[in-house]
Amino acid sequence: MKKIRNINLDLIKIIACIGVVLLHTTMPGFKETGQWNYSSYLYYLGTYSIPLFFMVNGYLLLGKSKITYPYILHKIKWILITVSSWTVIIWLLKRDFTNNPIKKILASLIQKGYFFQFWFFGSLILIYLCLPILKKYLYSKRSYLYFLSVLTIIGLIFELINFCFKCQCKFMLYRRLDYGLGFYYILGGFVAQFNIDNLKSIFKGWMKVVSTLLLLISPKILFFIAKNTYHNLFAEYFYDNLLVKVISLGLFLILLTLTIDAYKFRMIYLLSVQTMGVFIIHTYVMKIWQKLIGFNIVGAYLFFPVFTLMISFLISMTLMKIPYINRIVKI
């Protein structure tokens, strides 16, 4: 029996991919001045991209009836092949032969190396290793709610510690990412326990309106908190924030329950299969802009994310047509 593809999940991946690019391209437009403007609005709007990615992954994997270690190890193998391949490619192009490529590969998984965004893969690997055990305890909606409640409480404790002591050290950030991203993964799995038709009846129209309004006004709130409470503008400090969790769930449900016309399926699918390629290469597209164009022209900060998105999608589409290379632009 042929498995039916959930085009709504593809749409969510596209939105999340755009959000990641916004996170990486809009901060130069306000970081130095620390002033509120359209760049800061787009930047904090991109905060929800990482939660969406983890929720999609959790929805797909925890939605399975059974998760085995051979299956998980196969997925981890391809993550490591992808990370290793791209690291070695850059290592060779840079002729960075004084540095051990193995160390560069490992560094990429903890937000260092040639691809700082590969920390996402490092977090995925940790979650994957826990999944077969976790799945044994996530056997009902009630068990999901128990885990989500515990993780929510942990997140609130971190928020309180941060508010009282202004702890912005790397250790605190990584611990908050561990619990925060684990929350979104399990949250995605929890949503997968419901039938789509049931979700459409549960998630009322007024809930969609409230979720949309919260999403649209949240960048201003997050900017205010980041500047005046955290004294740190980086969006990753919000991943275990209760407001971000509520809005992420609302946005996920809006997109998941959206009725999509059949004629849009192909376009959504074609863009969706490029998202991992865009995620991998967009930071180097950014460097091309910074080297060739810079930010001294009028509108540079506005066109920077547009340029990065367009060129990244075009390059990804091209790479997808090349044998063997196409395997390392998707996972």
N, C-alpha and C positions, 0 to 999 in steps of 0.2 A: 504493500500500500504506500503510495507516494505521500510524503509529508507535506502538509500545506504550510507555505511560508507566511509568517505574520508580518505583513507589510508595515503595520504600525510600529513594530520594533525597529524596522529599517528606518522609518521616519525619525524615531527617537535618536537613533545613532547619528543621523545626519545633523539634527539639531545639536546634539552633544559635541559633535566634531566641530561645528561652527563655533560653539561656545569655547572650546579649547583654544582655537585660533584667536578668538577675541581676548582670552586671558593673556596670551603671549604677545599680542600686537598692540593692545590699547594702553597698557601701563606707561609706556614712554610719553604718552600725551598728558599725563598728570602727576607722575611720581615725583618729579623734581620740585614742582610748585606746590603739590599737595592740595590743589584747588579742585573744586567740583566743576566738572564740565562734561561734554558728551563722551569723552574718552573714559572717564571714571564710571559713567553710567553703563556703557557697554562692557567695561571690565567686570563690574560686579554682577552684571546680567550673565556673564560667562561663568560665574561661580557654580551654577547648577549643572554644568557640563559633566564634571567628574562624577557627581552623584548619579546622574542619568546613565552614564556608562556602566557603573557598578550595578545599578538596578537592572539594566537590561541583561547583564551577564548573570546576575542572581536569578532573574526571572527564567532564563533559559536553562541554567544548570540545576538549580534547586527545584525547578518545575518538573524535572525528570523523576520517575518513580524510583530509580536506583542509580547510585554513583559509585563506581568502583575505582580502585587505585590504578589499574592498568589504563583506564580511560583518562584519569587525571594526569598520569605520567606522560601519556601521549600528548596531551595538550601542553604540558610544561615543556616537553621536548621541543615542540614547534615554537614556543615562546623563546626558548634559549637559542634555537637555530636562527630565528629572526633577529634577535638582539646581537648575537655573535656575528652574523653575516654583515649587518649594517655597520657594526663597530669595526670589523676587519676592513671593509670597503673604505671607510674614512681613514683608518689607520694607514692603509696603503696610499691613498690619495695625498694624505698629509706627509707621507714618508716619516711618520713619527716612530722610527725604529728604535729610538732610545727608551721608549716606554713599552712595557710588557702588555700585549693586547689582551691577555687574560684578565689582568687587573683592570683594564679599561672596560671590558665586558661586565665584570662584577660591579665596577663603579657606576656604570649606567643604570643599574638596578636600584641604586640608592641616591638618585638625583645628581650624579656626577658623570664623568666620562664625556663622550662626544654628544650623547643624546640625553640631556637632563630629564626629558619627558618620559624616559623609559622606567622611571620610578613606578609608573603605573603597572608595568609588567612585573616588577618586583613585588608589589602589593598583591597582584593577582596570583602569583606563585604561592605566596604565603596563605592566601585564602583557599586556593585549590588544594593545598596539602591538608587543610583542615576539613574540606568538604565531606569526604566519605564518613568521617566520624561525626561531623555536625549533622549530617543528614539522618543519622540514627536517632538523634534527639529531636529533630524537627519533623515530627510525624503527624502533627495536627495544627490547625489554626491557633489553638490555645498555646501550643509549645512555641510557635513563632512569636506570639504576643509576649510570652514570658521572656524570651531572649531579647526582643526589641525593647521591652521595658527596662531590662537590666542595662542594656547598652545606652538607652536614653538617660538613665540615672547617672551612669559613668560620664556621659557627655556633659551633663549639667554640673557634675562635680568639677570637671576640667574647666568649665566656663567660670565657675565660682573661684577656683584657684587662680585662673588667669586674671579675673577682675580684681581680686584682692591683692595679688602679689606681682601682677604684670610679668608672668613667666613666659617669655618669648624665646626660650632656648630651643635648640634643635631637638633635644631629647623630648621636651614637652610636645613639640610639633609632631614628631614621629609617633608618639603614643596616641595623640589625638587623631592622627590619620588612621592608625590601626583600628581604633574603636569606631571612629566616624565612618570609615569606608566599609568596615565589617557590618555596620548598621545598615547601610544602603544595600549591600549585597543580600542580607537576610530580608530586608524590606521588599526587594524585588522578588525574592522567593515566596514571600508571604502573599504578594499580589497574585502570583502565579497559581495560588491555591483556589482562586475564584474563577468561575466561568466568566467570559467576557460579557455575556448578556446580563449576568448578575451584577457585574461591576457597573454596567451602564444604568441599571436600575438603582443601585446603591449610591453612585456618584451623581447626585442630583444637579440640575441646571444651576441652582444658586451656588452650589459648591464650586462649580466651574468658574462662575463669575467672581466669587471671592478669591479663588486661587489665582485667577488672572490678574486681579487688582493687586493682590499681595506681591505677585511676581513683578509687576510694573513699578511699584513703589519701593520694592525692597532694595534696589541699588543705592538709593539715597540713604536708607536706614543703615545698610552695611557700611557705606562710606563714613557715616557719622560715627558708628561704633569703632571702625578701624582707626580712624584718626584721633578720636577723643578718649576711647577706652583702651584699645589694644596698643595704640601708638605704633602701629605697624599696618601698612596698607595691603599686604599680601592676602589674597582671597583664601588661601589654603587654611588659614586659621578659623574659617567659618564652617568647615565641613562637619563639625560636630555641634554646630549651633542649632538650637531647637527651631528657630524660625526658618532656617535654610532646610531643615529636614521636612518641615510641614509643606513648604513651597515646592520642594523637590518632588514629594509624593503627589501633590496636586498637579504639577506639570506633567509628571509621568502618566497619571490617570487621564488627564485631558487628552494627551497624545495617543494613549493606548486605546481609549474608547472612541476616538475620532472615526467617523465614517468617511472612508477614502474612495473616491470614484475609481472604477476599474482602469480607466484610460491613464491615470496617474501612476499606476503600479510600476510600469517599466522604468519611468524616469526616477522614481524613488529608489527602486532596486539598483539601477545603474550608479546612482550617487552613493548609495549605501555601501556598495562593495569597494568604493574608493576611500572610505573613511579611515581605515587603518593606514593606508598609504599616505594620506594627508597628514595624519597624526605623526607619522614617522619623519616625513621630509619637510614639513612646514617650517621648522626652525632654521633650516639651511636656506629656504626661500627667503625668510626674513633677513638673513645675512646678505643675500644678494641685493635686496632693496637698500639695506643700510650702507652697503659698499658703493653701489652705483648711483643711488638717488639721495639717500639721507633724509633729513627732516628740515632742511632749510627752505623748502618751497612751500607756498601757500597750499593748505589742504593736505599736507603730507601725512599728518596723523590720521586723517579720515580715510585716505586712500590706501594706507599701509595694510590694514586688515583685509580690504577688498582685493588688493593685489596679491597678498599672501594666499588667500583662499582660492582665487581663480587659478593662479599658477600652480599651486599645490595639487588641485584637482586635475589639471591638465597633465602634469607630470605623472601623477598616479595612474591616470587612464592609459598613458603611454607605456609605463612600466608593466601594467597588467597585461599588455599584449606581447611582452617579451618572455619567451620560455625560460623557466627556472627562476628568473628574477621575479616573475609574477607570484611565485610562492612565498616570497619574503616581504610582500606588501599586503599580506592578509594573514589572519590567524584563525 
